[in-house]
Amino acid sequence: TPAEVRFHLSYAGGPREVCRLAATRLHADNVGTALMQAIALAGKESATPAGRAQERAAIVDCDDFRAGVRRLLDAGNQAPSAELLAAARAHAAAGERAGLRHAADVNALAAALLAALRDPTAQVLSEESLSAALYAFARLRVDCPALYTLGAEQIALQGAAELRAEALAAALWGLAVMGDDHNEGLQPLLQVLGYHWTEAPGDGALDLGRFELSHLAACAWALAVSGERRSAAFGAIWDALCALSDEIWLGGSKRELQQLWQCLTILDAMGGDEGAALCAALPPLARRGAAAAFEASDVTISSAAVDAERALSRLGIRADSEVLVATPQGYGGLRVDLLLKPRVHDDEGAPRVVVEVDGPSHFSADGARVTGPTRATTRVLRALGYRVARVGWQELMEAGDRDGQAAMLERRIRQAT
């Protein structure tokens, strides 16, 4: 079993020796487990998170680790699904930058796991393992919508009844960040969750009474970002959040409260009177904590945004940077990179234009698709009456000098909707 493999490998030496065994001696049934064990051993003695991350990245970069991954991929349909997943989780545990450096391997693992999920004769992954797959590949920002869709559908087919709260939160996070644009995989899972929470509530793993604030906030954020605020599942989660005591809210982390703020922003901006009522139902202490977490978030102006502002000035367009845009009832808000100032010839009452300069985290690893949270921000701004022009940092760089950047921005502003 994987546990037995990890036990024996703990006597094999350091992480590099474990990688060597994965690359040369272990059967394909154990290679992914070994790679995950190597990452777990790397940085174990490090005193700081940064040091641990550096050591893990170095392990992923070593030749034997990559050779182990290649052995798995070369095994074709003989490679167990669980081992493919373990190799992907090893990459994810080493961090996003390491995953980007080895994007070809990560994408190949995603394709291999997708093929295994489609194969009726292949090993069936458990609900927990499927959730881990959605999270790992989304963390690496792998653009493979079919994998996320099929993974979510298989969780729903298994009933999700034994899915722990943290695993469910991880699955929904993965679907919100990198799932397909139309939520095809999310729909059957939402039906199952809605049934568990509204029609047949029980005492199992999915009992919302057992969910901690971190799980509820993460699930609510994921469904709000996915545009599923009207689903029965979201309603049940929101009711559970509203029922939490002030004592629990006082212990809320910055991350949990920031996720809540983003939920409030989406509900107030896009939900009309119904959304405002949902916001008002949340305890005042929770709303104040969410606002404080938002105000405490770091505000940084990227060099790409500065370049865009300078290029706009060549067109005679002035802009304010890092502007706070409030929602109708003031329950939420967000900061935008550049808010263009009205020009003399603009029609009175015409929608103002927001220019968002998106860094790498706004895109899939291959740059082909924007992430779910980025799409959600665009929907919110449009609902608030703004036209939105999004510009990727890479295309801004590729536009060349200031004149080239100005011409590209001018086109985007004209096309803004």
Secondary structure, DSSP 8 states (H G I E B T S, - for coil): -HHHHHHHHTTS-SHHHHHHHHHHTS-HHHHHHHHHHHHHHTTTT-SSHHHHHHHHHHHHHSHHHHHHHHHHHHTGGGS-HHHHHHHHHHHHHH-HHHHHHTHHHHHHHHHHHHHHHH-TTS----HHHHHHHHHHHHHTT---HHHHHHHHHHHHHTTSTT--HHHHHHHHHHHHHHS-TT-TTHHHHHHHHHIIIIIS--SSTT-GGG--HHHHHHHHHHHHHTT-TTSHHHHHHHHHHHT--HHHHHT--HHHHHHHHHHHHHHHHHSHHHHHHHHHHS-HHHHHHHHHHHHTS-----HHHHHHHHHHHHTT--EEEEEEEE-TTSS-EEEEEEEE---TTS-TT---EEEEEE-GGGB-TTSSSB-HHHHHHHHHHHHTT-EEEEEEHHHHHHT-SHHHHHHHHHHHHHH--
